[in-house]
Amino acid sequence: MKSIMPKLLVAFAALFILSACEAEVGSKEWCDEIKQKDKGDVTASQAAGFAKHCVFGGAK
């Protein structure tokens, strides 16, 4: 059981660090990131968010 705890701690730390790297959906930085992506790399939810916040609603 003790060998699992350090692995879980590392996994949670990595998840926390990586989640903090993304810009908030609808922010100017996020809109710029989506604009620079290839069209094939943008998910349906990202495309919907881009249309809602960056095209029609204006970036934060």
PyMOL commands that place a pseudoatom at each C-alpha (Angstrom):
pseudoatom trace, name=CA, resn=MET, resi=1, chain=A, elem=C, hetatm=0, pos=[0.000, 0.000, 0.000]
pseudoatom trace, name=CA, resn=LYS, resi=2, chain=A, elem=C, hetatm=0, pos=[2.871, 2.378, 0.735]
pseudoatom trace, name=CA, resn=SER, resi=3, chain=A, elem=C, hetatm=0, pos=[4.214, 2.094, -2.821]
pseudoatom trace, name=CA, resn=ILE, resi=4, chain=A, elem=C, hetatm=0, pos=[0.901, 3.312, -4.259]
pseudoatom trace, name=CA, resn=MET, resi=5, chain=A, elem=C, hetatm=0, pos=[0.787, 6.561, -2.287]
pseudoatom trace, name=CA, resn=PRO, resi=6, chain=A, elem=C, hetatm=0, pos=[3.834, 8.236, -3.890]
pseudoatom trace, name=CA, resn=LYS, resi=7, chain=A, elem=C, hetatm=0, pos=[2.528, 7.325, -7.344]
pseudoatom trace, name=CA, resn=LEU, resi=8, chain=A, elem=C, hetatm=0, pos=[-0.875, 8.814, -6.565]
pseudoatom trace, name=CA, resn=LEU, resi=9, chain=A, elem=C, hetatm=0, pos=[0.739, 11.946, -5.176]
pseudoatom trace, name=CA, resn=VAL, resi=10, chain=A, elem=C, hetatm=0, pos=[2.803, 12.396, -8.343]
pseudoatom trace, name=CA, resn=ALA, resi=11, chain=A, elem=C, hetatm=0, pos=[-0.263, 11.797, -10.540]
pseudoatom trace, name=CA, resn=PHE, resi=12, chain=A, elem=C, hetatm=0, pos=[-2.341, 14.387, -8.665]
pseudoatom trace, name=CA, resn=ALA, resi=13, chain=A, elem=C, hetatm=0, pos=[0.498, 16.911, -8.732]
pseudoatom trace, name=CA, resn=ALA, resi=14, chain=A, elem=C, hetatm=0, pos=[0.921, 16.461, -12.487]
pseudoatom trace, name=CA, resn=LEU, resi=15, chain=A, elem=C, hetatm=0, pos=[-2.817, 16.851, -13.029]
pseudoatom trace, name=CA, resn=PHE, resi=16, chain=A, elem=C, hetatm=0, pos=[-2.886, 20.026, -10.943]
pseudoatom trace, name=CA, resn=ILE, resi=17, chain=A, elem=C, hetatm=0, pos=[0.080, 21.544, -12.771]
pseudoatom trace, name=CA, resn=LEU, resi=18, chain=A, elem=C, hetatm=0, pos=[-1.218, 20.695, -16.237]
pseudoatom trace, name=CA, resn=SER, resi=19, chain=A, elem=C, hetatm=0, pos=[-4.728, 21.964, -15.564]
pseudoatom trace, name=CA, resn=ALA, resi=20, chain=A, elem=C, hetatm=0, pos=[-3.362, 25.344, -14.485]
pseudoatom trace, name=CA, resn=CYS, resi=21, chain=A, elem=C, hetatm=0, pos=[-1.664, 25.821, -17.868]
pseudoatom trace, name=CA, resn=GLU, resi=22, chain=A, elem=C, hetatm=0, pos=[-4.830, 26.192, -19.898]
pseudoatom trace, name=CA, resn=ALA, resi=23, chain=A, elem=C, hetatm=0, pos=[-6.359, 29.593, -20.498]
pseudoatom trace, name=CA, resn=GLU, resi=24, chain=A, elem=C, hetatm=0, pos=[-9.957, 30.176, -19.421]
pseudoatom trace, name=CA, resn=VAL, resi=25, chain=A, elem=C, hetatm=0, pos=[-12.513, 29.448, -22.138]
pseudoatom trace, name=CA, resn=GLY, resi=26, chain=A, elem=C, hetatm=0, pos=[-13.572, 32.716, -23.715]
pseudoatom trace, name=CA, resn=SER, resi=27, chain=A, elem=C, hetatm=0, pos=[-10.499, 34.691, -22.649]
pseudoatom trace, name=CA, resn=LYS, resi=28, chain=A, elem=C, hetatm=0, pos=[-8.474, 36.555, -25.260]
pseudoatom trace, name=CA, resn=GLU, resi=29, chain=A, elem=C, hetatm=0, pos=[-5.573, 34.128, -24.754]
pseudoatom trace, name=CA, resn=TRP, resi=30, chain=A, elem=C, hetatm=0, pos=[-7.852, 31.123, -25.274]
pseudoatom trace, name=CA, resn=CYS, resi=31, chain=A, elem=C, hetatm=0, pos=[-9.348, 32.633, -28.434]
pseudoatom trace, name=CA, resn=ASP, resi=32, chain=A, elem=C, hetatm=0, pos=[-5.836, 33.255, -29.783]
pseudoatom trace, name=CA, resn=GLU, resi=33, chain=A, elem=C, hetatm=0, pos=[-4.821, 29.654, -28.994]
pseudoatom trace, name=CA, resn=ILE, resi=34, chain=A, elem=C, hetatm=0, pos=[-7.837, 28.259, -30.858]
pseudoatom trace, name=CA, resn=LYS, resi=35, chain=A, elem=C, hetatm=0, pos=[-7.176, 30.542, -33.847]
pseudoatom trace, name=CA, resn=GLN, resi=36, chain=A, elem=C, hetatm=0, pos=[-3.640, 29.146, -34.124]
pseudoatom trace, name=CA, resn=LYS, resi=37, chain=A, elem=C, hetatm=0, pos=[-4.723, 25.479, -33.995]
pseudoatom trace, name=CA, resn=ASP, resi=38, chain=A, elem=C, hetatm=0, pos=[-5.240, 23.445, -37.147]
pseudoatom trace, name=CA, resn=LYS, resi=39, chain=A, elem=C, hetatm=0, pos=[-8.943, 22.996, -37.886]
pseudoatom trace, name=CA, resn=GLY, resi=40, chain=A, elem=C, hetatm=0, pos=[-8.598, 19.230, -37.473]
pseudoatom trace, name=CA, resn=ASP, resi=41, chain=A, elem=C, hetatm=0, pos=[-7.223, 19.641, -33.943]
pseudoatom trace, name=CA, resn=VAL, resi=42, chain=A, elem=C, hetatm=0, pos=[-10.180, 21.658, -32.613]
pseudoatom trace, name=CA, resn=THR, resi=43, chain=A, elem=C, hetatm=0, pos=[-12.847, 19.623, -30.807]
pseudoatom trace, name=CA, resn=ALA, resi=44, chain=A, elem=C, hetatm=0, pos=[-16.567, 20.216, -31.252]
pseudoatom trace, name=CA, resn=SER, resi=45, chain=A, elem=C, hetatm=0, pos=[-16.856, 21.748, -27.782]
pseudoatom trace, name=CA, resn=GLN, resi=46, chain=A, elem=C, hetatm=0, pos=[-13.899, 24.059, -28.464]
pseudoatom trace, name=CA, resn=ALA, resi=47, chain=A, elem=C, hetatm=0, pos=[-15.485, 25.134, -31.766]
pseudoatom trace, name=CA, resn=ALA, resi=48, chain=A, elem=C, hetatm=0, pos=[-18.781, 25.860, -30.013]
pseudoatom trace, name=CA, resn=GLY, resi=49, chain=A, elem=C, hetatm=0, pos=[-16.999, 27.830, -27.288]
pseudoatom trace, name=CA, resn=PHE, resi=50, chain=A, elem=C, hetatm=0, pos=[-15.003, 29.733, -29.896]
pseudoatom trace, name=CA, resn=ALA, resi=51, chain=A, elem=C, hetatm=0, pos=[-18.162, 30.702, -31.781]
pseudoatom trace, name=CA, resn=LYS, resi=52, chain=A, elem=C, hetatm=0, pos=[-19.957, 31.693, -28.583]
pseudoatom trace, name=CA, resn=HIS, resi=53, chain=A, elem=C, hetatm=0, pos=[-17.177, 33.693, -26.927]
pseudoatom trace, name=CA, resn=CYS, resi=54, chain=A, elem=C, hetatm=0, pos=[-14.778, 34.788, -29.655]
pseudoatom trace, name=CA, resn=VAL, resi=55, chain=A, elem=C, hetatm=0, pos=[-17.033, 35.361, -32.668]
pseudoatom trace, name=CA, resn=PHE, resi=56, chain=A, elem=C, hetatm=0, pos=[-20.404, 36.406, -31.279]
pseudoatom trace, name=CA, resn=GLY, resi=57, chain=A, elem=C, hetatm=0, pos=[-19.819, 37.365, -27.637]
pseudoatom trace, name=CA, resn=GLY, resi=58, chain=A, elem=C, hetatm=0, pos=[-16.419, 38.990, -27.728]
pseudoatom trace, name=CA, resn=ALA, resi=59, chain=A, elem=C, hetatm=0, pos=[-13.424, 37.797, -25.734]
pseudoatom trace, name=CA, resn=LYS, resi=60, chain=A, elem=C, hetatm=0, pos=[-13.201, 38.579, -21.999]
for i in range(1, 60): cmd.bond("trace and resi %d" % i, "trace and resi %d" % (i + 1))
show_as sticks, trace
zoom trace
